[in-house]
Amino acid sequence: MTTEDGQEAVPNDNIDLLLQNLEQSNGLSLQNEDCSGSDRKSVLHVEHRNLNPETELKRYFGARAVQGDQRPRQRNRQFHRSTWMTNPKDSWPRFSRPGISMTLLQSKEGIQYFTFEHGRQYQQVQFKFLDAVESMDPNNIVALLQLNPYHIDSLLQLSDVCRIQEDQEMARDLIERALYSFECACHPLFSLTSGTSRLDYLRTENRAFYLALYKHMMFLEKRGCPRTALEYCKLILRYRGKPLCTALTCIKGVHRNLCLLPNFAFSTALCHFHLSQQEDVDPEESEKDRQKADQMLEKALIMFPGVLIPLLDLCTVQPDARVSSHAFFGPKSQIGQPPALAELTALYVGRTHSMWRETAVMFWLEASVKEVLRRVDAKDPLVDDCQNKKQRYKCAPRNIHRHVLLSEIKEATSSLPLEVTSQPVMGFDPLPPLDSVMSYSRPERQHVGATNESTLSLFFRSLLPNFNLQGGLRQEDDMEVARAGQELNQEVNRLMVAMRDMLANIRFQEPPREDNPYRDEEEWD
């Protein structure tokens, strides 16, 4: 797998190829969901109804509890089209096409390649948005959103601010509005779930769609809808989610090469362990699952020994003295691992440590650790083989850094290299590809002031654990930096107040109806 900046990827295998091999090894196909008459479906099969979190919530609590008295009034929904990914809210401003459209670029071997396009009017709004970001006055972004309530990048950027300020409801609402705008702009031939449509992440106009899907997936997980979040994860993979490394969010994999990733290696073992614990399973099958779970966990621990101690720390479990003092699992296992591998292990531990806290799981883990130490002391050839495989984790590619930034897992973000955290990181386009494809350019403009970095950019970078302003500060700059930090905090707070006031009190002017009032009611697959 090659990276966007020409570096060696982690691991050395192409994620797209691994996913293809994964399906082929199971007799499945991405493109033929019927599998030539078989009732088996693709592992990435997505159903439209499963994209709605209410479908999952109704299974948990019942339809009456989910809907309650919040049934939308039809007369208030007449200006919104029916969409699969979001349920338009009565509080949303009336939708008028913001100037985004989708174009079919080419069809090849049953795959259709699309791209979003920005009309001339939308381009002007985009330029104003970039000016607002650089103005160091967040109220300018709020004002822009008042006039353009469905401008994608403004919605993404302000959603991040709301989330950081712990206003999760507003943050989620802004992302849903962005997805609604995208879905309304899709080409009639664009297939949302079949896996036959592609969107190139290198194209600037397409990236916000991926980011909106990813952020929506994270909100669904926090909302307690893991099944629906999984559907969106598969959706991103169907569009080819390699730029966001969506495979790192999955917890199960059966292809042997995928076990070169810590998340697949450990979580697949954990899945088999839970299968072995089911009471309604044939005892013989249960025993097979347990043996497979033991083998997989032992191999995962041998391949990634640096996972154990951080995992136990987050589970508030004190390891045995023999384990913590042993060279294989001790501090050397973490210090000696390549930086890219440290990034991947920290990502997995931070994301899934709660799944290992069960008493039965801990006893199983303890037994496996003892067996691994026995094999290490006995100089099992597998130990040396796994150590040699680690050499492929030389450096993490840019897309993994992007995934870590989006994950917001402090254990992982603290392992990001300085060259990542020392550059501006914006929520509407984090770490853009170095070989981006741009269909239009922003007009040149003179920058006033000594710095080109905006307040919002500085704010988001300052949230990273290893944040370092301009590579280091002089002692005489301390008072100036402190004053700038205070002003930054005031501006962010002012932004939040303005946003709440805008959404609560502003009444948007109704745009004129289109010539065809029924066009928005059309649906597509």
Number of C-alpha atoms within 10 A of each C-alpha: 15 14 18 17 13 11 14 18 24 24 24 16 16 16 21 16 11 15 20 14 17 20 19 14 12 13 12 22 22 20 15 15 20 14 15 10 8 9 9 14 17 19 15 23 18 22 13 14 14 18 21 20 20 19 17 19 19 14 10 12 11 13 13 9 11 17 13 8 8 7 8 13 9 9 8 12 16 14 19 20 18 19 20 17 21 20 17 21 14 16 11 16 21 19 20 19 14 19 17 21 18 21 16 17 10 9 13 7 6 9 13 18 18 21 19 23 20 18 13 12 11 17 17 12 21 19 14 15 21 14 16 20 22 20 19 17 19 23 20 18 23 22 16 17 21 18 12 18 23 25 22 25 21 25 25 25 20 25 24 23 22 21 15 13 13 11 15 17 12 19 24 21 18 25 26 23 25 24 26 23 25 23 22 24 18 19 16 14 14 21 15 21 21 20 24 19 20 21 23 20 23 17 19 19 20 18 21 22 20 21 21 23 21 24 21 25 21 20 20 20 15 12 14 13 20 17 17 22 25 22 22 25 23 22 25 28 20 23 20 21 23 18 24 24 20 21 22 18 18 15 19 19 21 14 17 12 19 20 20 22 21 24 25 25 26 24 24 22 26 24 15 21 24 15 18 23 15 11 9 8 12 10 13 10 12 20 16 14 20 21 15 17 25 21 13 22 24 25 21 25 23 23 24 25 21 24 22 21 21 17 21 17 13 15 17 10 12 10 14 11 8 12 17 15 13 14 12 19 22 17 14 14 17 21 11 10 20 16 18 22 25 23 23 23 26 23 25 25 26 18 18 16 15 12 12 19 16 11 9 13 15 15 11 18 19 15 13 20 20 15 13 22 20 12 16 16 10 10 11 12 10 14 18 13 12 16 13 11 13 17 14 17 20 18 17 23 21 23 23 23 26 21 23 25 21 17 18 16 17 17 20 24 23 18 21 23 15 13 8 16 23 18 17 17 22 20 21 20 16 17 18 20 20 12 10 13 13 10 10 12 8 10 6 6 7 5 10 9 7 6 8 12 16 18 22 25 18 20 18 18 21 17 14 19 15 16 19 15 14 8 9 8 11 6 7 8 9 11 10 10 13 11 10 13 16 11 13 18 13 11 18 20 15 14 21 19 12 16 23 14 11 15 15 10 9 12 11 14 9 10 9 7 10 11 7 7 10 10 10 17 14 11 12 16 11
